Amino acid sequence: MHCTLQYEKQANMKSYPQNIIIEEQGLRDGLQSETLFLPTDKKLELIRAVADAGLKRIQVTSFVHPKLVPQMADAEDICKGLDKRSDVLYSALVLNTKGLERAANAGLKHVAASISASDTHSRKNANASLPEARKRIAEMIQTGQALGLTIRGGLQCVFGCRFEGRIDPDVVFDMIKEQLDLGVEEVALADSTGMANPSAIQDISGRVIELAEGRPVCLHLHDTEGKGLANALAAIQIGVTHFDTAFGGTGGCPFIKGASGNISTEDLAFMVGQMGIETGIDIEKIAAISRSLEAFFSKSFSGKIHRVIDRKDIQVCAN
């Protein structure tokens, strides 16, 4: 019996989806820690280039305090300059009701409302204790619904916190259920610190998939400990089909010591493409964006494929 169960488990692990959905978050998470300000017109060029590369979901900015995250100080101008495309979903991150109202006033129809599962990280990232944050997101969801917005709920530091260590999964499940009960359209689990491992990814994501009852469960993975793609593969094996990525592997939370970038958009698209999983992404175009940003910021990003695939005829944001 044991051998039969093991065989069935292995067989199921090889049953991959035909496609996955990738949301580009390089414009938000990828840029938020950069001290050199990328001009608004260049950000808008990037957004157009990302859309032209086949990304159908793009997180374009966050509505946060400009003194805390100066790179996002032009959030309203970014939204005002967006091309009207029916085939692209533009979104923004909001951490409180004021940010949500700013996003709605800027014309966005979709927001990601996220809080941390770690009390310490919540205080550093959003100036709110965990109980305060839980009340805050309930208010955000209800306000957003009243304004006619589509809300993606979410939790940060789901798989571990550099300040507190392990996060109790039961706390995660309880917080996710609160958001689902409030009527969010989808939920996101963020490995903000990059501490997740494939086993934890499957255990926690699998339970959240059950709680979501058909609503999309999105994974936001960082590659701080080099396990980002392994974690993505583990998630795909249990049915996760929505992922956040950032071109070139850019990004990282400015309030987490040692935080590194997201999993790279082109790295994930390249890997799953080799497995026969479609993303609709032109990897060469995204790789060109990553190289151009490396030139602009005069630094190397953590992604791999943008250095392997070379299209010199495509340049965005290069000095």
SEDOKE-664761 format. One record per residue (C-alpha): residue in three letters; x, y negated, z negated. Coordinates in steps of 0.05 Angstrom, whole numbers. Layout:
LOZA  residuo       x       y       z
LOZA      ALA       X       Y       Z
...
***
This chain:
LOZA  residuo       x       y       z
LOZA      MET       0       0       0
LOZA      HIS      56     -48     -19
LOZA      CYS      91     -37      48
LOZA      THR      25     -48      86
LOZA      LEU      13    -114      51
LOZA      GLN      83    -137      65
LOZA      TYR      75    -119     138
LOZA      GLU       9    -158     142
LOZA      LYS      41    -218     109
LOZA      GLN      99    -218     158
LOZA      ALA      51    -211     217
LOZA      ASN      10    -270     193
LOZA      MET      74    -312     184
LOZA      LYS      87    -305     260
LOZA      SER      17    -329     280
LOZA      TYR      32    -401     297
LOZA      PRO     -18    -455     320
LOZA      GLN     -21    -477     393
LOZA      ASN      -6    -549     372
LOZA      ILE       8    -594     313
LOZA      ILE      -7    -668     302
LOZA      ILE      51    -713     285
LOZA      GLU      41    -783     256
LOZA      GLU      99    -830     268
LOZA      GLN     116    -868     204
LOZA      GLY     182    -898     226
LOZA      LEU     152    -967     230
LOZA      ARG     133    -964     157
LOZA      ASP     172    -913     117
LOZA      GLY     229    -913     166
LOZA      LEU     241    -988     161
LOZA      GLN     219   -1006      90
LOZA      SER     288    -998      57
LOZA      GLU     327   -1034     112
LOZA      THR     353   -1101      88
LOZA      LEU     365   -1128     158
LOZA      PHE     297   -1154     180
LOZA      LEU     273   -1126     246
LOZA      PRO     236   -1183     282
LOZA      THR     161   -1176     291
LOZA      ASP     165   -1176     366
LOZA      LYS     216   -1119     364
LOZA      LYS     170   -1079     318
LOZA      LEU     113   -1088     367
LOZA      GLU     159   -1065     423
LOZA      LEU     175   -1003     381
LOZA      ILE     101    -989     370
LOZA      ARG      87    -992     445
LOZA      ALA     147    -948     458
LOZA      VAL     124    -897     407
LOZA      ALA      54    -895     437
LOZA      ASP      84    -888     507
LOZA      ALA     123    -828     481
LOZA      GLY      58    -793     467
LOZA      LEU      46    -806     393
LOZA      LYS     -28    -812     380
LOZA      ARG     -23    -832     307
LOZA      ILE      23    -889     285
LOZA      GLN      30    -919     216
LOZA      VAL      50    -989     235
LOZA      THR      62   -1024     168
LOZA      SER      44   -1027      94
LOZA      PHE       5   -1081      58
LOZA      VAL      50   -1090      -3
LOZA      HIS      81   -1149     -39
LOZA      PRO     130   -1182      10
LOZA      LYS     179   -1198     -46
LOZA      LEU     184   -1125     -64
LOZA      VAL     187   -1098       7
LOZA      PRO     210   -1156      52
LOZA      GLN     211   -1114     115
LOZA      MET     135   -1109     111
LOZA      ALA     123   -1184     102
LOZA      ASP      95   -1190     173
LOZA      ALA      40   -1138     164
LOZA      GLU     -16   -1184     188
LOZA      ASP      24   -1207     248
LOZA      ILE      39   -1135     267
LOZA      CYS     -35   -1117     266
LOZA      LYS     -53   -1180     306
LOZA      GLY      -3   -1161     360
LOZA      LEU     -24   -1088     369
LOZA      ASP     -45   -1065     438
LOZA      LYS    -117   -1042     439
LOZA      ARG    -112    -968     457
LOZA      SER    -170    -921     448
LOZA      ASP    -123    -861     448
LOZA      VAL     -79    -884     390
LOZA      LEU     -99    -888     316
LOZA      TYR     -62    -944     281
LOZA      SER     -58    -942     205
LOZA      ALA     -25    -976     146
LOZA      LEU      -5    -955      76
LOZA      VAL     -42    -989      18
LOZA      LEU     -26    -982     -55
LOZA      ASN     -81   -1025     -86
LOZA      THR    -148   -1057     -70
LOZA      LYS    -117   -1124     -51
LOZA      GLY     -73   -1088       1
LOZA      LEU    -133   -1050      27
LOZA      GLU    -173   -1114      36
LOZA      ARG    -114   -1146      72
LOZA      ALA    -112   -1087     120
LOZA      ALA    -187   -1092     134
LOZA      ASN    -182   -1167     145
LOZA      ALA    -124   -1154     193
LOZA      GLY    -170   -1111     235
LOZA      LEU    -147   -1041     218
LOZA      LYS    -199    -986     216
LOZA      HIS    -156    -931     183
LOZA      VAL    -114    -936     120
LOZA      ALA     -74    -888      78
LOZA      ALA     -88    -899       4
LOZA      SER     -35    -865     -37
LOZA      ILE     -13    -860    -110
LOZA      SER      41    -822    -145
LOZA      ALA      33    -757    -184
LOZA      SER      91    -780    -228
LOZA      ASP      78    -832    -282
LOZA      THR     149    -859    -280
LOZA      HIS     150    -865    -204
LOZA      SER      81    -896    -205
LOZA      ARG     105    -950    -253
LOZA      LYS     166    -965    -210
LOZA      ASN     132    -960    -142
LOZA      ALA      63    -990    -156
LOZA      ASN      69   -1022    -226
LOZA      ALA      15    -977    -253
LOZA      SER      13    -920    -303
LOZA      LEU     -14    -854    -279
LOZA      PRO     -83    -865    -311
LOZA      GLU     -85    -935    -282
LOZA      ALA     -65    -909    -213
LOZA      ARG    -121    -857    -215
LOZA      LYS    -172    -911    -229
LOZA      ARG    -140    -955    -176
LOZA      ILE    -146    -904    -120
LOZA      ALA    -219    -891    -137
LOZA      GLU    -231    -965    -129
LOZA      MET    -192    -967     -64
LOZA      ILE    -231    -910     -34
LOZA      GLN    -298    -939     -54
LOZA      THR    -279   -1008     -29
LOZA      GLY    -252    -981      36
LOZA      GLN    -315    -941      49
LOZA      ALA    -358   -1003      36
LOZA      LEU    -315   -1039      88
LOZA      GLY    -326    -984     139
LOZA      LEU    -254    -959     138
LOZA      THR    -231    -887     148
LOZA      ILE    -191    -868      86
LOZA      ARG    -134    -818      82
LOZA      GLY    -121    -802       9
LOZA      GLY     -54    -778     -16
LOZA      LEU      -4    -765     -71
LOZA      GLN      70    -781     -75
LOZA      CYS     122    -740    -112
LOZA      VAL      78    -678    -107
LOZA      PHE     136    -629    -107
LOZA      GLY     181    -662    -158
LOZA      CYS     206    -728    -186
LOZA      ARG     277    -751    -196
LOZA      PHE     256    -784    -261
LOZA      GLU     211    -731    -290
LOZA      GLY     231    -667    -255
LOZA      ARG     177    -616    -240
LOZA      ILE     106    -641    -230
LOZA      ASP      51    -597    -258
LOZA      PRO      14    -568    -197
LOZA      ASP     -51    -568    -237
LOZA      VAL     -46    -643    -244
LOZA      VAL     -35    -648    -169
LOZA      PHE     -96    -605    -154
LOZA      ASP    -139    -645    -203
LOZA      MET    -119    -711    -172
LOZA      ILE    -130    -685    -101
LOZA      LYS    -199    -659    -120
LOZA      GLU    -217    -727    -148
LOZA      GLN    -200    -759     -81
LOZA      LEU    -237    -706     -41
LOZA      ASP    -298    -714     -85
LOZA      LEU    -296    -789     -70
LOZA      GLY    -302    -773       4
LOZA      VAL    -233    -784      35
LOZA      GLU    -229    -760     107
LOZA      GLU    -162    -725      97
LOZA      VAL    -107    -718      44
LOZA      ALA     -32    -723      47
LOZA      LEU      19    -689       3
LOZA      ALA      85    -726       0
LOZA      ASP     152    -696     -19
LOZA      SER     177    -766     -33
LOZA      THR     241    -743     -67
LOZA      GLY     257    -685     -19
LOZA      MET     256    -635     -77
LOZA      ALA     207    -586     -46
LOZA      ASN     225    -515     -24
LOZA      PRO     188    -469      24
LOZA      SER     157    -428     -32
LOZA      ALA     130    -489     -68
LOZA      ILE     105    -518      -2
LOZA      GLN      64    -456      12
LOZA      ASP      38    -448     -59
LOZA      ILE      15    -520     -68
LOZA      SER      -6    -535       4
LOZA      GLY     -44    -469       7
LOZA      ARG     -86    -486     -53
LOZA      VAL     -99    -557     -28
LOZA      ILE    -122    -529      39
LOZA      GLU    -174    -488       0
LOZA      LEU    -196    -550     -39
LOZA      ALA    -201    -592      25
LOZA      GLU    -252    -544      56
LOZA      GLY    -235    -561     128
LOZA      ARG    -211    -632     119
LOZA      PRO    -140    -642     146
LOZA      VAL     -83    -633      97
LOZA      CYS     -22    -674     119
LOZA      LEU      50    -663      96
LOZA      HIS      98    -721      87
LOZA      LEU     167    -690      81
LOZA      HIS     235    -719      65
LOZA      ASP     302    -686      80
LOZA      THR     341    -708      19
LOZA      GLU     364    -638       1
LOZA      GLY     368    -613      74
LOZA      LYS     304    -570      69
LOZA      GLY     258    -614     110
LOZA      LEU     249    -571     172
LOZA      ALA     248    -507     131
LOZA      ASN     191    -537      91
LOZA      ALA     154    -557     154
LOZA      LEU     160    -487     181
LOZA      ALA     135    -457     116
LOZA      ALA      75    -504     119
LOZA      ILE      59    -486     191
LOZA      GLN      60    -412     172
LOZA      ILE       2    -423     123
LOZA      GLY     -40    -467     169
LOZA      VAL     -16    -539     159
LOZA      THR     -20    -575     227
LOZA      HIS     -12    -649     208
LOZA      PHE      56    -678     192
LOZA      ASP      86    -747     180
LOZA      THR     154    -760     210
LOZA      ALA     200    -819     226
LOZA      PHE     243    -829     288
LOZA      GLY     315    -810     276
LOZA      GLY     301    -787     205
LOZA      THR     297    -858     180
LOZA      GLY     265    -880     115
LOZA      GLY     263    -867      41
LOZA      CYS     230    -899     -19
LOZA      PRO     268    -960     -44
LOZA      PHE     247    -943    -115
LOZA      ILE     276    -872    -116
LOZA      LYS     350    -865    -130
LOZA      GLY     385    -826     -75
LOZA      ALA     323    -822     -31
LOZA      SER     338    -806      42
LOZA      GLY     298    -806     105
LOZA      ASN     237    -770     129
LOZA      ILE     242    -709     173
LOZA      SER     259    -734     242
LOZA      THR     203    -739     293
LOZA      GLU     245    -712     350
LOZA      ASP     276    -657     306
LOZA      LEU     208    -629     287
LOZA      ALA     180    -637     357
LOZA      PHE     241    -603     387
LOZA      MET     239    -544     338
LOZA      VAL     165    -529     345
LOZA      GLY     170    -538     420
LOZA      GLN     221    -482     422
LOZA      MET     170    -440     385
LOZA      GLY     116    -453     436
LOZA      ILE      78    -504     394
LOZA      GLU      55    -567     431
LOZA      THR      60    -637     403
LOZA      GLY      49    -680     465
LOZA      ILE     112    -719     449
LOZA      ASP     165    -740     499
LOZA      ILE     226    -723     457
LOZA      GLU     275    -760     502
LOZA      LYS     237    -825     493
LOZA      ILE     235    -819     418
LOZA      ALA     309    -801     416
LOZA      ALA     324    -864     456
LOZA      ILE     285    -906     404
LOZA      SER     327    -875     348
LOZA      ARG     393    -890     383
LOZA      SER     371    -961     397
LOZA      LEU     355    -972     324
LOZA      GLU     422    -943     303
LOZA      ALA     453    -997     348
LOZA      PHE     410   -1052     318
LOZA      PHE     424   -1033     245
LOZA      SER     496   -1011     259
LOZA      LYS     487    -945     223
LOZA      SER     475    -872     236
LOZA      PHE     409    -838     217
LOZA      SER     403    -768     189
LOZA      GLY     365    -737     248
LOZA      LYS     401    -691     296
LOZA      ILE     366    -686     363
LOZA      HIS     371    -759     382
LOZA      ARG     447    -748     386
LOZA      VAL     438    -686     429
LOZA      ILE     387    -713     479
LOZA      ASP     415    -774     516
LOZA      ARG     374    -819     561
LOZA      LYS     416    -881     570
LOZA      ASP     365    -912     616
LOZA      ILE     316    -923     558
LOZA      GLN     334    -976     507
LOZA      VAL     289   -1007     454
LOZA      CYS     313   -1058     402
LOZA      ALA     387   -1052     419
LOZA      ASN     429   -1114     406
***
